[in-house]
């Protein structure tokens, strides 16, 4: 599984995803972090490069477009960019394989493998929306990390885990990190008709 952390806010999603994937037997993670992603890891989580790299099985330099994961002959189960900057989204939407993140994403699309982009920006402008549409039409999944409140999260960690449980579901990977929806509960004192 390829995990990329690009230069958008939300580095916690990429780090926590790596932690969750590390716990799954038979899943090998390949990590790519952009320069701006490293800045966000430090700014948002006080993490250094070596700390996040230690969570992954294999680490690739973002400038190494000749890495194993840059080829369709290298088998992967998919790729998640968490978070995905608008710059990375635009490059992927327009086929600009200008670094290893965008090249690996291009490979995922051309090989018809799962590509999930956890896009982070708000509000979206028309270019963002068109790029999201373009990636969707190519088979990618646009997955803004929007928190769900119906499970009544008690912490940021709960919101992150709930979102990543949905990502793991899309990757068809087992997880029990967030409760499943069991339908609406009737209001207290409400009778059944």
C-alpha positions in Angstrom: 0.0 0.0 0.0 1.4 3.4 -1.0 0.8 6.3 1.5 1.8 9.8 0.5 1.7 12.9 2.7 1.6 16.1 0.7 1.6 19.7 1.8 -1.9 20.3 3.0 -3.2 20.5 6.5 -4.2 17.2 8.0 -0.8 15.3 8.3 -2.4 13.4 11.2 -4.5 11.4 8.6 -1.3 10.1 6.9 0.5 9.3 10.1 -2.5 7.5 11.6 -3.2 5.6 8.4 0.4 4.3 8.5 -0.1 3.2 12.1 -3.3 1.4 11.3 -1.8 -0.3 8.2 1.3 -1.3 10.2 -1.0 -3.4 12.5 -2.6 -5.3 9.6 -0.8 -8.6 8.8 0.4 -8.9 5.2 0.3 -5.2 4.4 3.5 -3.5 3.5 3.5 0.3 3.4 5.5 2.5 1.0 5.7 6.1 2.2 6.4 9.2 0.2 6.4 12.7 1.9 6.7 15.9 0.0 8.8 18.8 1.3 5.7 20.7 2.2 4.3 17.6 3.9 7.4 17.5 6.1 6.7 21.1 7.1 3.2 20.2 8.1 4.3 17.1 10.0 6.5 19.4 12.1 4.0 22.2 12.4 0.9 20.1 13.2 2.4 17.1 15.0 5.9 18.1 16.1 7.2 15.1 14.1 10.5 14.8 12.5 11.2 13.0 9.2 12.7 10.0 10.9 9.7 9.6 13.2 7.2 9.3 10.5 9.5 7.2 8.3 9.9 4.7 11.2 6.2 3.8 10.9 6.5 2.8 7.2 8.0 -0.4 5.9 9.7 1.2 2.9 10.4 4.9 2.4 10.9 6.6 -1.0 12.3 10.0 -1.8 9.7 12.3 -3.4 12.2 13.2 -6.1 13.0 9.5 -7.0 10.8 9.0 -10.1 12.7 5.9 -10.8 11.6 4.1 -7.6 9.9 0.7 -7.7 6.5 2.2 -7.1 6.9 4.4 -10.2 6.2 1.4 -12.4 3.0 -0.4 -13.1 4.9 -3.7 -12.9 5.3 -3.1 -9.2 2.2 -4.6 -7.6 0.3 -2.6 -5.1 -3.1 -2.8 -3.5 -3.6 1.0 -4.0 -2.5 4.4 -2.9 -3.8 7.0 -0.5 -2.6 10.6 -0.4 -3.4 11.8 3.1 -3.7 14.7 3.0 -3.7 15.7 -0.6 -2.9 19.3 -1.5 -4.6 21.1 -4.3 -1.2 21.2 -6.1 -0.9 17.4 -6.0 -4.6 17.1 -7.1 -4.0 19.4 -10.1 -0.8 17.5 -11.1 -2.7 14.2 -11.0 -5.7 15.5 -12.8 -3.5 16.8 -15.6 -1.1 13.9 -15.8 1.9 15.8 -14.6 4.1 13.1 -13.1 6.5 15.7 -11.8 7.5 13.9 -8.5 7.1 10.4 -7.1 3.7 11.2 -5.4 2.1 12.3 -8.7 3.9 9.6 -10.7 2.7 6.8 -8.3 -0.8 8.2 -8.5 -0.6 8.2 -12.3 0.5 4.6 -12.2 -2.4 3.7 -9.8 -4.9 5.3 -12.3 -3.4 3.7 -15.4 -3.3 0.2 -13.8 -6.9 0.7 -12.5 -5.8 0.4 -8.9 -7.5 2.2 -6.0 -6.4 5.8 -5.7 -7.9 7.8 -2.8 -7.2 11.5 -2.5 -8.0 13.0 0.9 -8.2 16.5 -0.5 -7.8 19.4 1.9 -8.9 22.9 1.0 -11.9 25.0 1.7 -13.7 26.6 0.1 -13.2 24.9 -3.2 -12.7 27.1 -6.3 -13.7 26.1 -9.8 -10.3 24.8 -10.7 -10.3 22.5 -7.6 -13.8 21.2 -8.5 -12.8 20.5 -12.1 -9.6 18.7 -11.0 -11.7 16.6 -8.6 -14.1 15.8 -11.4 -11.3 14.9 -13.7 -9.6 12.5 -11.2 -13.0 10.9 -10.5 -13.6 10.4 -14.2 -10.3 8.6 -14.4 -11.3 6.2 -11.6 -9.8 8.0 -8.5 -11.8 8.5 -5.3 -12.0 12.0 -3.9 -12.3 11.7 -0.2 -12.2 15.0 1.8 -11.6 14.1 5.4 -14.9 15.5 6.7 -15.8 14.5 10.3 -19.0 12.6 11.0 -20.8 13.5 14.2 -23.5 10.9 14.3 -21.2 8.6 16.3 -20.7 11.5 18.8 -16.9 11.6 18.7 -15.2 12.6 22.0 -11.9 13.7 20.5 -10.0 14.6 17.4 -8.6 11.0 17.5 -12.1 9.6 17.3 -12.9 11.8 14.2 -9.6 10.8 12.5 -10.2 7.1 13.2 -13.8 7.2 11.9 -12.6 8.9 8.7 -9.8 6.4 8.3 -12.1 3.5 9.0 -14.0 4.6 5.9 -10.8 4.7 3.9 -9.8 1.2 5.0 -13.3 0.1 3.9 -12.7 1.5 0.5 -9.4 -0.4 0.3 -11.3 -3.5 1.4 -9.0 -3.9 4.4 -10.4 -5.2 7.8 -10.8 -2.7 10.6 -12.7 -2.3 13.8 -11.4 1.2 14.7 -14.8 2.9 14.5 -18.3 1.7 15.3 -20.5 0.8 12.3 -23.8 2.6 11.7 -26.7 0.6 13.0 -29.5 3.0 12.1 -31.2 5.8 13.9 -32.2 5.4 17.5 -35.7 6.4 18.3 -36.0 9.5 20.5 -36.5 8.8 24.2 -40.1 8.2 25.1 -41.1 7.8 21.5 -43.5 5.0 20.9 -43.7 2.7 17.9 -46.8 3.0 15.7 
